[in-house]
């Protein structure tokens, strides 16, 4: 079954967004539905890392696309070869692409570290996903839930500061 997990439990700080309700002093944070059992914490972390690093991956891909000849980029896209692979000649021959990839890799490593996961642990889960399409679906679904929760949290922040109630005046 699906349970709920606060993003804060996985290393993302709770924002303490104040939502309107019966008691304005009560703080509420956005909670994402959770497709994993509590004993599958590594899978929770993996999905959270995917969600957290997706903007970095998209930025890196955009930088690569802007640097490359459009025809070359299209041919790489058709081939299915990842441009983030160190072994590719296009990366080793193009400093801008290599720099974009290096920045992405540093951001991913930093995110892994913040979640308490090593590169080896992350890669081990990645390899297991290639062998288990159902697990891959569950991971991607959880990452999607985290992305939605993060987007909601960002969009629910009040545009104006909340005013204190009349009864809480400090004279």
C-alpha positions in Angstrom: 0.0 0.0 0.0 0.9 3.6 -0.2 1.9 5.5 2.9 3.1 9.0 3.3 6.6 10.2 4.1 7.8 13.7 5.0 10.5 15.0 2.7 12.4 16.1 5.8 13.0 12.4 6.8 15.1 11.9 3.8 17.5 14.8 4.3 15.4 17.6 2.8 14.7 20.2 5.5 11.1 20.8 6.3 10.1 24.3 5.4 7.5 24.7 8.1 5.1 26.3 5.7 2.2 27.8 7.5 -1.1 26.7 5.9 -4.4 28.2 6.7 -6.6 26.2 9.0 -8.2 26.1 12.4 -5.0 26.9 14.2 -2.6 29.3 12.3 0.1 28.6 14.7 0.2 24.9 13.7 3.0 24.3 11.2 2.5 21.8 8.4 4.9 20.5 5.8 4.1 18.9 2.5 4.2 15.1 2.6 4.7 12.9 -0.4 2.9 9.6 -0.8 5.4 6.8 -0.2 5.4 3.6 -2.3 8.1 1.8 -0.2 8.0 0.1 3.1 9.9 1.6 6.0 12.6 -1.1 5.7 13.3 0.0 2.1 15.1 3.2 3.2 17.8 3.0 0.6 15.1 3.0 -2.1 13.5 6.1 -0.5 16.9 7.8 -0.6 17.6 6.7 -4.2 14.2 8.1 -5.4 14.8 11.4 -3.4 18.2 11.7 -5.0 16.8 11.2 -8.5 14.2 13.9 -7.8 16.8 16.3 -6.3 19.3 15.9 -9.1 16.8 16.0 -12.0 17.1 19.8 -12.4 20.9 19.5 -12.6 20.6 16.8 -15.3 18.2 18.9 -17.3 20.6 21.9 -17.0 23.6 19.8 -18.1 21.7 18.4 -21.1 20.7 22.0 -22.1 24.3 23.2 -21.8 25.5 20.2 -23.9 22.8 20.8 -26.5 23.7 24.5 -26.8 27.4 23.7 -27.2 27.0 20.9 -29.8 26.3 21.1 -33.4 22.5 20.5 -33.6 23.0 17.6 -36.1 25.6 15.9 -33.9 23.4 16.3 -30.8 20.5 14.8 -32.7 22.6 11.8 -33.8 23.8 11.2 -30.2 20.2 11.4 -29.0 19.2 8.9 -31.6 22.0 6.5 -30.7 20.9 6.5 -27.0 24.5 7.1 -25.9 24.6 9.1 -22.7 26.7 12.3 -23.1 27.7 12.2 -19.5 29.9 9.2 -20.2 33.7 10.0 -19.8 34.6 7.6 -22.5 32.9 9.5 -25.3 35.1 11.4 -27.7 32.6 14.3 -27.8 33.2 14.9 -24.1 37.0 14.6 -24.2 37.3 16.8 -27.3 34.9 19.6 -26.2 35.9 21.5 -23.0 32.5 23.2 -22.6 30.7 19.8 -22.7 33.3 18.3 -20.3 32.8 21.3 -17.9 29.0 21.0 -18.0 29.4 17.2 -17.2 31.9 17.9 -14.4 29.5 20.4 -12.8 26.7 18.0 -13.0 28.8 15.2 -11.5 29.9 17.4 -8.6 26.3 18.3 -7.8 25.2 14.7 -7.9 28.1 13.7 -5.6 27.2 16.5 -3.2 23.6 15.4 -3.2 24.6 11.7 -2.6 26.7 12.8 0.3 23.9 14.9 1.8 21.6 11.8 1.8 24.3 9.6 3.3 24.7 7.4 0.2 28.0 6.5 -1.5 28.5 6.5 -5.3 29.0 2.7 -5.1 25.6 2.3 -3.3 23.8 4.5 -5.8 25.4 2.7 -8.8 24.5 -0.7 -7.3 20.8 0.3 -7.1 21.0 1.8 -10.6 22.3 -1.6 -11.9 19.6 -3.5 -10.1 17.0 -1.2 -11.8 18.1 -2.3 -15.2 17.4 -5.9 -14.2 14.0 -5.2 -12.4 11.5 -3.1 -14.5 8.9 -3.2 -11.7 11.4 -1.8 -9.1 12.4 0.8 -11.7 8.7 1.8 -12.1 8.4 2.1 -8.3 11.5 4.2 -8.0 10.4 6.6 -10.8 6.9 6.9 -9.3 8.4 7.8 -5.9 10.8 10.3 -7.5 7.8 11.8 -9.2 5.8 12.1 -5.9 8.8 13.8 -4.4 9.0 16.3 -7.3 5.3 17.1 -7.0 5.6 17.6 -3.2 8.6 19.9 -3.7 6.8 21.9 -6.3 3.7 22.2 -4.1 5.9 23.3 -1.2 7.6 25.9 -3.3 4.2 27.2 -4.6 2.5 27.3 -1.2 4.8 29.8 0.4 2.8 32.9 1.1 3.6 35.9 -1.1 3.2 38.3 1.8 4.3 37.7 5.4 1.6 36.4 7.7 0.5 39.0 10.3 0.3 38.1 13.9 -3.1 37.8 15.5 -4.4 40.6 17.7 -4.0 38.5 20.8 -0.2 38.1 20.3 0.8 41.7 20.4 4.2 42.4 21.9 4.0 45.9 23.6 
